[in-house]
Amino acid sequence: MNKQYLYTSAITASLIAALLIIVQVVPSTPLLLMERLIPAGGWIQVVIAVIYGALLCYKMQDRKERPKWRTRAWLLFSIVFFGQLLLGILVNPVFLMTGKLHLPVPAIILAGPLYRLEGLFMPILFLSTLLLSGPAWCSQLCYFGAFDAWSAKGKTNKTAFRYHRPLRYSVLFLVIAGAIVLRLAGADGWIATLTGVAVGLIGLGIMLLLSRRNNKMIHCSSYCPIGTLVSFMKYLSPFRVKLNKDCTHCMACLKACKYDALHKDNIEKGQIGYTCTYCGDCLSACKHGGLEYRFMKLRPATAERLWIIITVVLHTCFLMIARI
């Protein structure tokens, strides 16, 4: 076993334990699902979370293994999220966070508060993750994006998606304008809900058609308005992924990027595209060490471990309270 991996995993496990113990002890209403189902079940869930987070952190530190374990963990998060939604609707509201439904479509994080003029919990949570881990929301924390990653599996198309810019800015504008128009028109909640469902169904269609055909995450990088916001607001965080002087322009990293962030022109200019989510898959493809994480004055290797710790802690805690 790698001692450095174990040390980093121990830090991750300790942070997860500290945060979830607070979640278990402080709120008057149980937030951990197992606490609602069985006496002292929350403590069992904390132990499960600590073991899961430590294992995931250990695996994520191996660059060759990272793409596989990242997508597995992300898919698990989405299955748990939507599984609890179905159980909450069909079996018992105890599986829901509040007993009130929130439409699980990423665009609603932006459109919902504009339409209701209230409900800032999700936007605040979203901004907090940006500050802590940059764009990790779009590579391991979004309940919707894992299905786009699944649709885009296979050999990546090196050609840039030609409708990227017009699609992403059009959808962002339409979502914002649509929410404001519905609010000003005094539209009933069911109309707003149907509109949100339509946005989500179109997104699923893009996953099944465009993402699958291009083997790129077209939904996340070109359609999702939250993904568009992340691509610019991620710079609120000090984390960066950069090309360094060891890059040989071999273009091997292009095959690994599902977010349409790496192209020949970018590499030749020493740049990474703005749709990069810092997922780290490209590092697994580079044999020359030409890509690295950066965080202020830390060494790249330390910055990479810090990003993994923060992202795995966020992912695990979200997983444990992933109810609607």
ZADRENMI-435279 format. One record per residue (C-alpha): z, y, x; residue in one letter; chain; residue number from 1. Coordinates in nm, 3 decimals. Example, Ala and Ser with C-alpha at 12.3 -4.5 7.8 and 13.67 -1.06 7.14 Angstrom:
! ZADRENMI-435279
+---------+---------+---------+------+------+-----+
:      pz :      py :      px : code : unit : pos :
+---------+---------+---------+------+------+-----+
:   0.780 :  -0.450 :   1.230 :    A :    A :   1 :
:   0.714 :  -0.106 :   1.367 :    S :    A :   2 :
+---------+---------+---------+------+------+-----+
! end
This chain:
! ZADRENMI-435279
+---------+---------+---------+------+------+-----+
:      pz :      py :      px : code : unit : pos :
+---------+---------+---------+------+------+-----+
:   0.000 :   0.000 :   0.000 :    M :    A :   1 :
:  -0.077 :   0.353 :   0.115 :    N :    A :   2 :
:   0.249 :   0.542 :   0.184 :    K :    A :   3 :
:   0.093 :   0.881 :   0.108 :    Q :    A :   4 :
:  -0.034 :   0.750 :  -0.225 :    Y :    A :   5 :
:   0.313 :   0.618 :  -0.308 :    L :    A :   6 :
:   0.477 :   0.948 :  -0.217 :    Y :    A :   7 :
:   0.238 :   1.147 :  -0.435 :    T :    A :   8 :
:   0.280 :   0.898 :  -0.721 :    S :    A :   9 :
:   0.659 :   0.929 :  -0.695 :    A :    A :  10 :
:   0.635 :   1.308 :  -0.731 :    I :    A :  11 :
:   0.408 :   1.264 :  -1.033 :    T :    A :  12 :
:   0.644 :   1.014 :  -1.194 :    A :    A :  13 :
:   0.943 :   1.245 :  -1.139 :    S :    A :  14 :
:   0.766 :   1.540 :  -1.303 :    L :    A :  15 :
:   0.659 :   1.330 :  -1.601 :    I :    A :  16 :
:   1.013 :   1.201 :  -1.643 :    A :    A :  17 :
:   1.161 :   1.552 :  -1.627 :    A :    A :  18 :
:   0.919 :   1.697 :  -1.883 :    L :    A :  19 :
:   0.939 :   1.411 :  -2.130 :    L :    A :  20 :
:   1.320 :   1.394 :  -2.111 :    I :    A :  21 :
:   1.317 :   1.758 :  -2.224 :    I :    A :  22 :
:   1.076 :   1.665 :  -2.504 :    V :    A :  23 :
:   1.304 :   1.377 :  -2.603 :    Q :    A :  24 :
:   1.634 :   1.566 :  -2.592 :    V :    A :  25 :
:   1.570 :   1.927 :  -2.697 :    V :    A :  26 :
:   1.363 :   1.932 :  -3.022 :    P :    A :  27 :
:   1.550 :   1.858 :  -3.344 :    S :    A :  28 :
:   1.243 :   1.677 :  -3.482 :    T :    A :  29 :
:   1.134 :   1.383 :  -3.264 :    P :    A :  30 :
:   0.807 :   1.454 :  -3.086 :    L :    A :  31 :
:   0.771 :   1.117 :  -2.916 :    L :    A :  32 :
:   0.618 :   0.871 :  -3.160 :    L :    A :  33 :
:   0.835 :   0.572 :  -3.070 :    M :    A :  34 :
:   1.146 :   0.780 :  -3.142 :    E :    A :  35 :
:   1.021 :   0.817 :  -3.499 :    R :    A :  36 :
:   0.953 :   0.445 :  -3.535 :    L :    A :  37 :
:   1.257 :   0.277 :  -3.377 :    I :    A :  38 :
:   1.607 :   0.391 :  -3.269 :    P :    A :  39 :
:   1.604 :   0.520 :  -2.909 :    A :    A :  40 :
:   1.234 :   0.439 :  -2.896 :    G :    A :  41 :
:   1.163 :   0.771 :  -2.731 :    G :    A :  42 :
:   1.344 :   0.660 :  -2.415 :    W :    A :  43 :
:   1.129 :   0.347 :  -2.402 :    I :    A :  44 :
:   0.823 :   0.569 :  -2.433 :    Q :    A :  45 :
:   0.944 :   0.788 :  -2.147 :    V :    A :  46 :
:   0.972 :   0.481 :  -1.921 :    V :    A :  47 :
:   0.623 :   0.365 :  -2.024 :    I :    A :  48 :
:   0.486 :   0.713 :  -1.951 :    A :    A :  49 :
:   0.645 :   0.726 :  -1.605 :    V :    A :  50 :
:   0.500 :   0.387 :  -1.507 :    I :    A :  51 :
:   0.158 :   0.474 :  -1.649 :    Y :    A :  52 :
:   0.147 :   0.815 :  -1.478 :    G :    A :  53 :
:   0.254 :   0.675 :  -1.140 :    A :    A :  54 :
:  -0.011 :   0.400 :  -1.156 :    L :    A :  55 :
:  -0.285 :   0.641 :  -1.263 :    L :    A :  56 :
:  -0.193 :   0.887 :  -0.988 :    C :    A :  57 :
:  -0.205 :   0.609 :  -0.728 :    Y :    A :  58 :
:  -0.551 :   0.501 :  -0.841 :    K :    A :  59 :
:  -0.684 :   0.857 :  -0.868 :    M :    A :  60 :
:  -0.606 :   0.925 :  -0.503 :    Q :    A :  61 :
:  -0.865 :   0.669 :  -0.395 :    D :    A :  62 :
:  -1.190 :   0.866 :  -0.412 :    R :    A :  63 :
:  -1.399 :   0.554 :  -0.461 :    K :    A :  64 :
:  -1.183 :   0.439 :  -0.751 :    E :    A :  65 :
:  -1.129 :   0.782 :  -0.908 :    R :    A :  66 :
:  -1.438 :   0.800 :  -1.132 :    P :    A :  67 :
:  -1.358 :   0.463 :  -1.287 :    K :    A :  68 :
:  -0.989 :   0.530 :  -1.347 :    W :    A :  69 :
:  -1.043 :   0.887 :  -1.463 :    R :    A :  70 :
:  -1.286 :   0.783 :  -1.735 :    T :    A :  71 :
:  -1.071 :   0.485 :  -1.836 :    R :    A :  72 :
:  -0.763 :   0.703 :  -1.875 :    A :    A :  73 :
:  -0.960 :   0.971 :  -2.057 :    W :    A :  74 :
:  -1.106 :   0.718 :  -2.303 :    L :    A :  75 :
:  -0.757 :   0.576 :  -2.362 :    L :    A :  76 :
:  -0.634 :   0.927 :  -2.444 :    F :    A :  77 :
:  -0.910 :   0.976 :  -2.702 :    S :    A :  78 :
:  -0.855 :   0.633 :  -2.859 :    I :    A :  79 :
:  -0.481 :   0.703 :  -2.893 :    V :    A :  80 :
:  -0.549 :   1.051 :  -3.033 :    F :    A :  81 :
:  -0.796 :   0.944 :  -3.300 :    F :    A :  82 :
:  -0.613 :   0.615 :  -3.363 :    G :    A :  83 :
:  -0.299 :   0.808 :  -3.455 :    Q :    A :  84 :
:  -0.508 :   1.034 :  -3.678 :    L :    A :  85 :
:  -0.638 :   0.735 :  -3.873 :    L :    A :  86 :
:  -0.291 :   0.581 :  -3.895 :    L :    A :  87 :
:  -0.152 :   0.915 :  -4.016 :    G :    A :  88 :
:  -0.415 :   0.940 :  -4.288 :    I :    A :  89 :
:  -0.431 :   0.577 :  -4.396 :    L :    A :  90 :
:  -0.081 :   0.443 :  -4.327 :    V :    A :  91 :
:   0.198 :   0.697 :  -4.286 :    N :    A :  92 :
:   0.221 :   1.073 :  -4.203 :    P :    A :  93 :
:   0.485 :   0.987 :  -3.942 :    V :    A :  94 :
:   0.195 :   0.931 :  -3.704 :    F :    A :  95 :
:   0.097 :   1.298 :  -3.734 :    L :    A :  96 :
:   0.273 :   1.574 :  -3.541 :    M :    A :  97 :
:   0.359 :   1.787 :  -3.846 :    T :    A :  98 :
:   0.219 :   1.593 :  -4.137 :    G :    A :  99 :
:  -0.051 :   1.860 :  -4.175 :    K :    A : 100 :
:  -0.404 :   1.788 :  -4.058 :    L :    A : 101 :
:  -0.582 :   1.988 :  -3.790 :    H :    A : 102 :
:  -0.955 :   1.918 :  -3.774 :    L :    A : 103 :
:  -1.002 :   1.742 :  -3.436 :    P :    A : 104 :
:  -1.315 :   1.927 :  -3.325 :    V :    A : 105 :
:  -1.287 :   2.131 :  -3.000 :    P :    A : 106 :
:  -1.466 :   2.432 :  -3.151 :    A :    A : 107 :
:  -1.175 :   2.470 :  -3.395 :    I :    A : 108 :
:  -0.949 :   2.569 :  -3.105 :    I :    A : 109 :
:  -1.154 :   2.889 :  -3.093 :    L :    A : 110 :
:  -1.273 :   2.922 :  -3.453 :    A :    A : 111 :
:  -0.949 :   2.826 :  -3.630 :    G :    A : 112 :
:  -0.734 :   3.124 :  -3.524 :    P :    A : 113 :
:  -1.027 :   3.362 :  -3.589 :    L :    A : 114 :
:  -1.063 :   3.229 :  -3.943 :    Y :    A : 115 :
:  -0.691 :   3.200 :  -4.025 :    R :    A : 116 :
:  -0.563 :   3.490 :  -3.812 :    L :    A : 117 :
:  -0.278 :   3.258 :  -3.719 :    E :    A : 118 :
:  -0.214 :   2.928 :  -3.545 :    G :    A : 119 :
:  -0.216 :   3.012 :  -3.176 :    L :    A : 120 :
:  -0.053 :   2.691 :  -3.052 :    F :    A : 121 :
:  -0.377 :   2.522 :  -2.942 :    M :    A : 122 :
:  -0.525 :   2.836 :  -2.776 :    P :    A : 123 :
:  -0.199 :   2.887 :  -2.585 :    I :    A : 124 :
:  -0.193 :   2.521 :  -2.480 :    L :    A : 125 :
:  -0.557 :   2.547 :  -2.375 :    F :    A : 126 :
:  -0.498 :   2.861 :  -2.165 :    L :    A : 127 :
:  -0.190 :   2.704 :  -2.006 :    S :    A : 128 :
:  -0.392 :   2.407 :  -1.883 :    T :    A : 129 :
:  -0.653 :   2.645 :  -1.739 :    L :    A : 130 :
:  -0.386 :   2.825 :  -1.541 :    L :    A : 131 :
:  -0.230 :   2.504 :  -1.415 :    L :    A : 132 :
:  -0.530 :   2.286 :  -1.334 :    S :    A : 133 :
:  -0.845 :   2.490 :  -1.385 :    G :    A : 134 :
:  -1.109 :   2.305 :  -1.587 :    P :    A : 135 :
:  -0.927 :   1.970 :  -1.606 :    A :    A : 136 :
:  -0.931 :   2.020 :  -1.985 :    W :    A : 137 :
:  -1.299 :   1.921 :  -1.975 :    C :    A : 138 :
:  -1.260 :   1.621 :  -1.749 :    S :    A : 139 :
:  -0.940 :   1.450 :  -1.864 :    Q :    A : 140 :
:  -0.753 :   1.639 :  -2.138 :    L :    A : 141 :
:  -1.000 :   1.698 :  -2.424 :    C :    A : 142 :
:  -0.980 :   1.441 :  -2.704 :    Y :    A : 143 :
:  -1.355 :   1.472 :  -2.773 :    F :    A : 144 :
:  -1.514 :   1.477 :  -2.428 :    G :    A : 145 :
:  -1.437 :   1.115 :  -2.334 :    A :    A : 146 :
:  -1.696 :   0.998 :  -2.586 :    F :    A : 147 :
:  -1.955 :   1.224 :  -2.422 :    D :    A : 148 :
:  -1.869 :   1.067 :  -2.085 :    A :    A : 149 :
:  -1.915 :   0.723 :  -2.239 :    W :    A : 150 :
:  -2.253 :   0.825 :  -2.384 :    S :    A : 151 :
:  -2.370 :   0.966 :  -2.049 :    A :    A : 152 :
:  -2.287 :   0.657 :  -1.842 :    K :    A : 153 :
:  -2.565 :   0.522 :  -1.623 :    G :    A : 154 :
:  -2.783 :   0.664 :  -1.348 :    K :    A : 155 :
:  -2.772 :   1.043 :  -1.367 :    T :    A : 156 :
:  -3.091 :   1.239 :  -1.428 :    N :    A : 157 :
:  -3.121 :   1.482 :  -1.133 :    K :    A : 158 :
:  -3.327 :   1.732 :  -1.335 :    T :    A : 159 :
:  -3.132 :   2.017 :  -1.490 :    A :    A : 160 :
:  -3.113 :   2.019 :  -1.870 :    F :    A : 161 :
:  -3.376 :   2.278 :  -1.957 :    R :    A : 162 :
:  -3.208 :   2.413 :  -2.273 :    Y :    A : 163 :
:  -2.866 :   2.453 :  -2.112 :    H :    A : 164 :
:  -2.822 :   2.831 :  -2.121 :    R :    A : 165 :
:  -2.980 :   2.910 :  -2.461 :    P :    A : 166 :
:  -2.789 :   2.626 :  -2.628 :    L :    A : 167 :
:  -2.444 :   2.704 :  -2.487 :    R :    A : 168 :
:  -2.454 :   3.078 :  -2.558 :    Y :    A : 169 :
:  -2.609 :   3.035 :  -2.901 :    S :    A : 170 :
:  -2.343 :   2.788 :  -3.010 :    V :    A : 171 :
:  -2.062 :   3.006 :  -2.871 :    L :    A : 172 :
:  -2.195 :   3.307 :  -3.062 :    F :    A : 173 :
:  -2.248 :   3.112 :  -3.385 :    L :    A : 174 :
:  -1.898 :   2.961 :  -3.378 :    V :    A : 175 :
:  -1.731 :   3.300 :  -3.324 :    I :    A : 176 :
:  -1.955 :   3.481 :  -3.573 :    A :    A : 177 :
:  -1.924 :   3.200 :  -3.828 :    G :    A : 178 :
:  -1.543 :   3.205 :  -3.819 :    A :    A : 179 :
:  -1.534 :   3.583 :  -3.862 :    I :    A : 180 :
:  -1.788 :   3.577 :  -4.148 :    V :    A : 181 :
:  -1.595 :   3.304 :  -4.330 :    L :    A : 182 :
:  -1.277 :   3.509 :  -4.292 :    R :    A : 183 :
:  -1.433 :   3.834 :  -4.414 :    L :    A : 184 :
:  -1.602 :   3.658 :  -4.705 :    A :    A : 185 :
:  -1.272 :   3.506 :  -4.813 :    G :    A : 186 :
:  -1.422 :   3.155 :  -4.801 :    A :    A : 187 :
:  -1.201 :   2.874 :  -4.929 :    D :    A : 188 :
:  -1.042 :   2.641 :  -4.678 :    G :    A : 189 :
:  -1.262 :   2.350 :  -4.782 :    W :    A : 190 :
:  -1.575 :   2.548 :  -4.695 :    I :    A : 191 :
:  -1.436 :   2.626 :  -4.349 :    A :    A : 192 :
:  -1.338 :   2.260 :  -4.308 :    T :    A : 193 :
:  -1.686 :   2.138 :  -4.401 :    L :    A : 194 :
:  -1.834 :   2.386 :  -4.154 :    T :    A : 195 :
:  -1.608 :   2.253 :  -3.881 :    G :    A : 196 :
:  -1.701 :   1.895 :  -3.970 :    V :    A : 197 :
:  -2.069 :   1.988 :  -3.943 :    A :    A : 198 :
:  -2.013 :   2.135 :  -3.596 :    V :    A : 199 :
:  -1.838 :   1.814 :  -3.492 :    G :    A : 200 :
:  -2.109 :   1.587 :  -3.636 :    L :    A : 201 :
:  -2.382 :   1.784 :  -3.460 :    I :    A : 202 :
:  -2.183 :   1.741 :  -3.138 :    G :    A : 203 :
:  -2.167 :   1.365 :  -3.191 :    L :    A : 204 :
:  -2.542 :   1.362 :  -3.248 :    G :    A : 205 :
:  -2.597 :   1.545 :  -2.920 :    I :    A : 206 :
:  -2.381 :   1.287 :  -2.742 :    M :    A : 207 :
:  -2.574 :   0.994 :  -2.889 :    L :    A : 208 :
:  -2.918 :   1.146 :  -2.834 :    L :    A : 209 :
:  -2.928 :   1.401 :  -2.552 :    L :    A : 210 :
:  -2.633 :   1.285 :  -2.340 :    S :    A : 211 :
:  -2.743 :   0.923 :  -2.359 :    R :    A : 212 :
:  -3.106 :   1.008 :  -2.278 :    R :    A : 213 :
:  -3.027 :   1.239 :  -1.986 :    N :    A : 214 :
:  -2.722 :   1.045 :  -1.861 :    N :    A : 215 :
:  -2.546 :   1.381 :  -1.846 :    K :    A : 216 :
:  -2.266 :   1.521 :  -2.060 :    M :    A : 217 :
:  -2.486 :   1.760 :  -2.257 :    I :    A : 218 :
:  -2.228 :   1.803 :  -2.532 :    H :    A : 219 :
:  -1.954 :   1.915 :  -2.292 :    C :    A : 220 :
:  -2.165 :   2.125 :  -2.055 :    S :    A : 221 :
:  -2.421 :   2.278 :  -2.294 :    S :    A : 222 :
:  -2.298 :   2.254 :  -2.656 :    Y :    A : 223 :
:  -1.918 :   2.271 :  -2.677 :    C :    A : 224 :
:  -1.799 :   2.636 :  -2.702 :    P :    A : 225 :
:  -1.470 :   2.541 :  -2.540 :    I :    A : 226 :
:  -1.663 :   2.397 :  -2.246 :    G :    A : 227 :
:  -1.848 :   2.728 :  -2.221 :    T :    A : 228 :
:  -1.520 :   2.920 :  -2.213 :    L :    A : 229 :
:  -1.377 :   2.682 :  -1.953 :    V :    A : 230 :
:  -1.675 :   2.731 :  -1.721 :    S :    A : 231 :
:  -1.583 :   3.100 :  -1.684 :    F :    A : 232 :
:  -1.209 :   3.111 :  -1.752 :    M :    A : 233 :
:  -1.130 :   2.831 :  -1.506 :    K :    A : 234 :
:  -1.120 :   3.096 :  -1.231 :    Y :    A : 235 :
:  -0.783 :   3.204 :  -1.370 :    L :    A : 236 :
:  -0.655 :   2.907 :  -1.171 :    S :    A : 237 :
:  -0.637 :   2.918 :  -0.790 :    P :    A : 238 :
:  -0.795 :   2.571 :  -0.765 :    F :    A : 239 :
:  -1.154 :   2.544 :  -0.643 :    R :    A : 240 :
:  -1.398 :   2.270 :  -0.541 :    V :    A : 241 :
:  -1.632 :   2.382 :  -0.263 :    K :    A : 242 :
:  -1.902 :   2.256 :  -0.032 :    L :    A : 243 :
:  -1.800 :   2.274 :   0.333 :    N :    A : 244 :
:  -1.978 :   2.278 :   0.671 :    K :    A : 245 :
:  -1.994 :   1.897 :   0.679 :    D :    A : 246 :
:  -2.246 :   1.892 :   0.394 :    C :    A : 247 :
:  -2.576 :   1.746 :   0.521 :    T :    A : 248 :
:  -2.778 :   1.825 :   0.207 :    H :    A : 249 :
:  -2.831 :   1.452 :   0.152 :    C :    A : 250 :
:  -2.806 :   1.513 :  -0.225 :    M :    A : 251 :
:  -2.604 :   1.197 :  -0.286 :    A :    A : 252 :
:  -2.355 :   1.397 :  -0.493 :    C :    A : 253 :
:  -2.624 :   1.478 :  -0.750 :    L :    A : 254 :
:  -2.613 :   1.119 :  -0.872 :    K :    A : 255 :
:  -2.242 :   1.140 :  -0.948 :    A :    A : 256 :
:  -2.226 :   1.469 :  -1.141 :    C :    A : 257 :
:  -2.234 :   1.426 :  -1.518 :    K :    A : 258 :
:  -2.160 :   1.793 :  -1.589 :    Y :    A : 259 :
:  -2.499 :   1.925 :  -1.469 :    D :    A : 260 :
:  -2.320 :   2.127 :  -1.199 :    A :    A : 261 :
:  -2.503 :   1.996 :  -0.892 :    L :    A : 262 :
:  -2.874 :   2.051 :  -0.826 :    H :    A : 263 :
:  -3.086 :   2.068 :  -0.513 :    K :    A : 264 :
:  -3.104 :   2.448 :  -0.526 :    D :    A : 265 :
:  -2.723 :   2.473 :  -0.554 :    N :    A : 266 :
:  -2.664 :   2.245 :  -0.258 :    I :    A : 267 :
:  -2.914 :   2.424 :  -0.035 :    E :    A : 268 :
:  -2.736 :   2.753 :  -0.111 :    K :    A : 269 :
:  -2.395 :   2.596 :  -0.047 :    G :    A : 270 :
:  -2.287 :   2.644 :  -0.408 :    Q :    A : 271 :
:  -2.161 :   2.433 :  -0.696 :    I :    A : 272 :
:  -2.273 :   2.518 :  -1.051 :    G :    A : 273 :
:  -2.036 :   2.691 :  -1.291 :    Y :    A : 274 :
:  -2.014 :   2.386 :  -1.521 :    T :    A : 275 :
:  -1.814 :   2.198 :  -1.254 :    C :    A : 276 :
:  -1.488 :   2.061 :  -1.396 :    T :    A : 277 :
:  -1.332 :   1.958 :  -1.061 :    Y :    A : 278 :
:  -1.332 :   1.595 :  -1.181 :    C :    A : 279 :
:  -1.391 :   1.480 :  -0.823 :    G :    A : 280 :
:  -1.659 :   1.221 :  -0.901 :    D :    A : 281 :
:  -1.895 :   1.388 :  -0.652 :    C :    A : 282 :
:  -1.643 :   1.336 :  -0.371 :    L :    A : 283 :
:  -1.670 :   0.962 :  -0.422 :    S :    A : 284 :
:  -2.048 :   0.979 :  -0.367 :    A :    A : 285 :
:  -2.040 :   1.196 :  -0.053 :    C :    A : 286 :
:  -2.020 :   0.993 :   0.269 :    K :    A : 287 :
:  -1.992 :   1.299 :   0.492 :    H :    A : 288 :
:  -1.684 :   1.471 :   0.346 :    G :    A : 289 :
:  -1.898 :   1.766 :   0.242 :    G :    A : 290 :
:  -1.693 :   1.852 :  -0.069 :    L :    A : 291 :
:  -1.328 :   1.948 :  -0.087 :    E :    A : 292 :
:  -1.056 :   2.090 :  -0.310 :    Y :    A : 293 :
:  -0.900 :   2.423 :  -0.222 :    R :    A : 294 :
:  -0.581 :   2.592 :  -0.334 :    F :    A : 295 :
:  -0.483 :   2.915 :  -0.163 :    M :    A : 296 :
:  -0.387 :   2.842 :   0.200 :    K :    A : 297 :
:  -0.322 :   2.469 :   0.159 :    L :    A : 298 :
:  -0.518 :   2.213 :   0.356 :    R :    A : 299 :
:  -0.799 :   2.059 :   0.144 :    P :    A : 300 :
:  -0.633 :   1.717 :   0.137 :    A :    A : 301 :
:  -0.305 :   1.870 :   0.017 :    T :    A : 302 :
:  -0.488 :   2.079 :  -0.243 :    A :    A : 303 :
:  -0.659 :   1.765 :  -0.371 :    E :    A : 304 :
:  -0.329 :   1.579 :  -0.406 :    R :    A : 305 :
:  -0.173 :   1.877 :  -0.583 :    L :    A : 306 :
:  -0.462 :   1.889 :  -0.832 :    W :    A : 307 :
:  -0.426 :   1.516 :  -0.900 :    I :    A : 308 :
:  -0.049 :   1.551 :  -0.954 :    I :    A : 309 :
:  -0.086 :   1.839 :  -1.200 :    I :    A : 310 :
:  -0.376 :   1.681 :  -1.387 :    T :    A : 311 :
:  -0.213 :   1.339 :  -1.421 :    V :    A : 312 :
:   0.116 :   1.495 :  -1.535 :    V :    A : 313 :
:  -0.066 :   1.698 :  -1.802 :    L :    A : 314 :
:  -0.278 :   1.401 :  -1.908 :    H :    A : 315 :
:   0.022 :   1.168 :  -1.939 :    T :    A : 316 :
:   0.237 :   1.416 :  -2.132 :    C :    A : 317 :
:  -0.054 :   1.495 :  -2.367 :    F :    A : 318 :
:  -0.106 :   1.121 :  -2.415 :    L :    A : 319 :
:   0.257 :   1.072 :  -2.514 :    M :    A : 320 :
:   0.245 :   1.345 :  -2.781 :    I :    A : 321 :
:  -0.123 :   1.312 :  -2.877 :    A :    A : 322 :
:  -0.079 :   1.352 :  -3.249 :    R :    A : 323 :
:  -0.276 :   1.590 :  -3.467 :    I :    A : 324 :
+---------+---------+---------+------+------+-----+
! end
